[in-house]
Amino acid sequence: HELTEFGCKPIIFIWAKATIEPGNMGNTVGPRLSDGLKAVFGPANVATQGVDYWGFIETNFYPGGAPPWGIFDMQLLLNSAATCPDSKIIAAGYSQGAALTHRAVEGLSQAVKDKITAVVTFGDTQTWQDGGRIKNFDTNRTLIICNAGDAVCTGTLYVFPVHFDYVKWVPTATYYLAQKL
């Protein structure tokens, strides 16, 4: 809750966790990506904010792969972050959180999208459905990470062990984001 509790910082990182992960950050990719950004840019320069939503297995079946209340919450956070005049904004998500990120970002005003520096998704359940991109968002500011053999990235919701192996991509994502920032 660093954005909502402490306000604007030079970098604002909005994260959407995977299905059934605890809290608003989850316990796998999100906290580690936040730690990576803080290691590169310093904790005082990064505000990490998780999206408060309950990602149940069933909510994967909503149109667009994510529950409307989670999409709404992420949009509220991104709109709030966009009011910070000197901040760079990052949006990211894992699994159902990746779908939530797709739907939230594509539905923002162009003015807010223009303030988002980069978007990263992991184990993205909407990769196939959205043609390997986030609709209405610059592909040069998007990194979609899918493990070989991860069926959720090919338009199904079949979950195999490879879908739980995304922490290994945190250094790659951190490097990508550092280059964009």
N, C-alpha and C positions, 0 to 999 in steps of 0.2 A: 504493500500500500504506500510506496514511497512517493508517488505522484500525488495521490489524494491527501496524504498526511503532510508532506513537506514541500509540495509545489514544484515549480519549474527548476530543472537542472539543464546543463548543456546537452545531455543526451537523455531522451526518454524512451524506455524500452517497455512496450506493451506486449504481454505474453498470454497466449491461450493454451491451457494444458490439454492433455489427452483424456480420453474417456476414463472415468472412475479414478483419476488421480486425485489426491487429497488437496485441500486448501485451494488457493487461487493460483498457485504456481506449479502444482504437481510436485513430483519428487524425482524426476529423471532429467530430461533435457533442459527444461526452463531454468531451474536454479543454477545449473552448470553454465548455461549460456550467459545468464546474468553475472555470474562470478567471472567468466571470461572477459566480458565487457568491462567490468570493474577492475580487473587485473591490468587491462590495457590502458584504460582512460582514468582510473582512479575512482574509488567509491564516492567521493564527493561530487563527481561529474556525471554520475549515472543514476537516474531515478527508475527503478524497476517497479512495474505495476502489473499484477496478474489480473486476468478477467475473472470476476466472480460469477461463475455459472456452474450448474450441476450437469456434467456431461455423462449421462447414463448410456448404456448400450443402445437402448431404444431411441435416444435422441439422434443417433446417426441416421435414422430413417426419415427425419424431417426433410422437406424439400431443400436441396442445397447442402444436406449433410450435417446440419447443426441446428440447435434450438433457437428460435427467434429471440428469446430473452438474452441469450449469450451474445448473439450478433448485436443486439441493441446495446448491451453493456460495453462491448468492445468499441462500438461507434461512439458512445458517450465519452469513453476514455480518450480515443483518438481525437475527437472534436475538442476536448478539454486540453489535450497536449498541444494542439494546433494554436491555442491562444497564447502559448509561451513564445514570445517573439524571437528569441535567440536560440531556441532548442532545436536539435535534430531528433526526428522521431523514427523509431524502428518498431515494426510490428512483426510478430512471429507466432507460430503455433505448431503443435505436434498432433498428428492423427485427427481426431474430431476437432481439436483446436486449430488445425490447419484449415479445415473446412470452414470453421467459424471465421478465421482470418480472411479467407477468400470472400465470404459473403459480407463481412463488415467493410473491408476495404473497397470492394466494388460498388458498394452502396453509398459511399461518402461523396460529398461535393467535390468538384474538381479542385477547388481552393485548398481543401484539407488534403486531398491526395497529393497535391504538389508539395506539401510540407513533409510528406513521409519520405525519408531518405532511402529506406530499403525495407523489404519484406522477405522473410525467410520462413519456409515451411519444411517440416520433417514428417516422413511417413504420411504424405498428403493424400487424404481420401478423395480429394477432388481433382487430382492431377489429370486423370483420363477424361473426366467429364468436362473440364474446362480447357482442354487442349494444351496442357502443360504450362499454363499461365494463370494469372489472376485477371479476370475480365476487367476491362477498362482501367488497367494499371500498367505502367511502363515495364516491359520485360527486362530492360537494362537495370532496373532496381529491384529485381526479383530473383531469389535463389530457391528453387524447389529441390529438396533432397529426398530421394527415394532409394532405399536399398534394393539391390538386385534380388528378385524373388519376392518382394513385398507385394502381395496381391492387392492390398488396398489401394495401391498406386495405379492399378490397372482397371479400376472401375468396379471392383467387388468389395465386399466387406468380410472376406475370408481372412482371418488373422492367423498368421504363422509366426513362429519364434523370431524370424528375421524382423518382424514389425516392432519388436521390443529392443532393437539393437541400434538406437540412434544417438546415444551419448557419444559414441566414437566420432560423430560428425561435428561435435561442438567446436573443436579447434578450426575446422574448415569454415564453419559459419562465422565464428569470431573473426577470423582473418578477412573473410568477405565483407563483413560489416565494418571492420576497421578501415578497409580500403574505401568504402563508400562514405564513411564519416570524415 
